[in-house]
């Protein structure tokens, strides 16, 4: 899939299908609290790519660094898509009332998201802050509260998480646009890699 044709719904379905193939979670749906933590870990790995480039005084990524950043962005996005699917969050609607996860291609969502603030390093830092906030919302939830959230019984908490996720997704699209990364294509590529190298015996997020 590519950003010009792919929708968020299609990406959610692609990630869900991967989870089902690997036997992760219950029918592909994993514990959202654990997924939020895993997403934050992947975000730290993404920041590391940016940090090394900044420490080296680089103004632009090398092709290798750009490929590393794209892969880490795909990891963060995949966890985010799992959470959005589990909690029934329409990420596109948060960017524009006229947009929808079901019908709006990612390329159009990038346009609607607008340009990011500052250079790619500044954008990555803002993205990391958004990811951390999402994880903190889940931090003190007990299993009963997480189950209630999944069942749609905690509207206030769900609304807070949805707002944070919409903001995070907007920033991810802005960063992908700044770096000219085809986010949907990178997610599809990463799924192919995971399909090849991860077995059911490995310890998945649960």
C-alpha positions in Angstrom: 0.0 0.0 0.0 1.0 3.6 -0.6 -0.1 6.9 1.0 -1.8 8.0 -2.2 -4.2 5.0 -2.2 -4.2 3.7 1.4 -6.6 4.8 4.1 -6.2 4.5 7.9 -8.9 1.8 8.0 -6.9 -0.3 5.5 -3.7 0.2 7.6 -5.6 -0.8 10.8 -6.9 -4.0 9.0 -3.4 -4.8 7.8 -1.9 -4.5 11.3 -4.8 -6.5 12.8 -4.3 -9.3 10.3 -0.6 -9.4 11.3 -1.6 -9.8 15.0 -4.0 -12.5 14.1 -1.4 -14.4 12.1 1.0 -14.3 15.0 -1.6 -15.2 17.6 -1.1 -12.0 19.5 -3.8 -11.0 21.9 -7.4 -12.1 21.7 -8.4 -12.4 18.0 -5.6 -10.0 17.2 -6.6 -7.4 19.9 -3.9 -6.9 22.5 -4.0 -5.2 25.9 -4.1 -1.5 25.1 -2.2 -0.6 28.2 0.7 -2.8 27.2 0.5 -1.6 23.6 0.7 2.1 24.8 3.9 1.3 26.7 5.4 -0.5 23.7 4.6 2.4 21.5 6.5 4.7 23.9 9.6 2.4 23.7 9.5 2.5 19.9 9.3 6.3 20.1 12.4 6.4 22.2 14.2 4.4 19.5 13.0 6.9 16.9 14.3 9.8 19.0 17.6 8.0 19.2 18.0 8.2 15.4 17.3 11.9 15.5 19.6 12.4 18.5 22.6 10.8 16.9 22.2 12.9 13.8 21.9 16.1 15.9 25.0 15.2 18.0 26.9 14.7 14.8 25.9 18.2 13.7 24.0 17.0 10.7 21.4 19.2 9.0 20.0 16.3 7.0 19.7 12.5 7.3 21.9 10.2 5.3 20.0 7.6 3.2 20.7 5.0 5.9 19.5 7.2 8.7 16.4 8.1 6.8 15.7 4.4 6.3 16.2 3.9 10.1 13.8 6.8 10.9 11.2 5.4 8.5 11.3 2.0 10.1 11.0 3.4 13.6 8.1 5.6 12.5 6.4 2.5 11.1 6.8 0.8 14.4 5.2 3.7 16.4 2.4 3.9 13.8 1.7 0.2 14.0 1.2 0.3 17.8 -0.9 3.5 17.4 -3.1 1.8 14.8 -3.6 -1.1 17.2 -4.8 1.2 19.9 -7.0 3.2 17.6 -8.6 0.0 16.4 -9.1 -1.4 19.9 -10.6 1.9 21.2 -12.6 2.6 18.0 -10.9 6.0 17.4 -11.3 7.6 14.0 -7.9 9.3 13.6 -8.7 11.0 10.3 -11.8 12.7 11.8 -9.5 14.3 14.4 -7.6 16.0 11.6 -10.6 17.2 9.7 -14.4 16.8 10.2 -14.7 16.0 6.5 -12.1 13.2 6.7 -12.7 9.6 7.6 -10.5 6.6 8.4 -12.6 4.6 6.0 -12.3 6.8 2.9 -9.6 9.4 3.1 -6.2 8.4 1.7 -3.1 9.2 3.8 -1.8 11.5 1.2 -4.8 13.7 1.6 -4.6 13.5 5.4 -1.0 14.7 5.1 -2.2 17.8 3.2 -5.0 18.4 5.8 -2.6 18.0 8.7 -0.5 20.9 7.4 3.2 21.5 7.9 4.9 20.6 11.1 6.4 23.2 13.5 10.2 23.7 13.1 12.6 21.2 11.6 12.3 17.5 11.7 14.2 17.3 15.0 11.8 19.7 16.7 8.9 17.8 15.2 10.2 14.5 16.5 10.5 15.9 20.0 6.9 17.1 19.9 5.8 13.7 18.6 7.6 12.0 21.5 5.9 14.3 24.0 2.5 13.3 22.6 3.4 9.6 22.7 4.4 9.9 26.4 1.2 11.6 27.2 -0.8 8.7 25.7 1.2 6.2 27.8 0.6 8.3 31.0 -3.1 8.2 30.5 -2.9 4.4 30.8 -0.2 4.3 33.5 -2.3 4.1 36.6 -5.3 2.1 35.1 -6.0 -1.2 36.7 -7.1 -4.2 34.6 -10.8 -3.6 35.3 -10.5 0.0 34.2 -8.7 -1.0 31.0 -11.4 -3.5 30.2 -14.1 -0.9 30.9 -12.3 1.5 28.5 -12.3 -1.2 25.8 -16.0 -1.7 26.3 -16.7 2.0 25.9 -17.7 2.5 29.5 -15.3 5.3 30.3 -16.3 8.1 27.9 -14.2 10.8 29.6 -11.0 8.8 29.6 -11.7 7.6 26.1 -12.2 11.2 24.9 -8.9 12.2 26.5 -7.1 9.4 24.8 -8.7 10.1 21.5 -7.7 13.7 21.6 -4.1 12.7 22.4 -4.0 10.1 19.7 -5.4 12.5 17.1 -2.7 15.0 18.0 0.0 12.3 17.8 -1.2 11.0 14.5 -1.3 14.6 13.0 2.3 15.1 14.1 3.3 11.7 12.6 1.8 12.7 9.3 3.6 16.0 9.4 7.0 14.4 10.2 6.5 11.9 7.4 5.7 14.7 5.0 8.8 16.7 6.1 11.0 13.6 5.5 9.1 12.6 2.3 8.3 9.2 3.9 5.5 7.1 2.5 4.2 6.0 5.9 1.7 3.4 4.6 4.3 1.8 2.4 6.7 1.7 5.4 4.1 0.1 7.6 3.4 -2.6 4.9 7.2 -3.2 4.5 7.6 -3.5 8.3 4.7 -6.0 8.5 6.4 -8.1 5.8 9.6 -8.1 7.9 7.8 -9.1 11.1 6.0 -11.8 9.2 9.4 -13.3 8.3 11.3 -12.9 11.5 8.8 -13.2 14.4 7.4 -16.6 15.4 4.5 -17.5 17.7 7.1 -18.7 20.3 8.4 -15.2 20.7 7.1 -13.1 23.6 4.5 -10.7 22.1 2.9 -7.7 23.8 -0.2 -9.0 25.6 
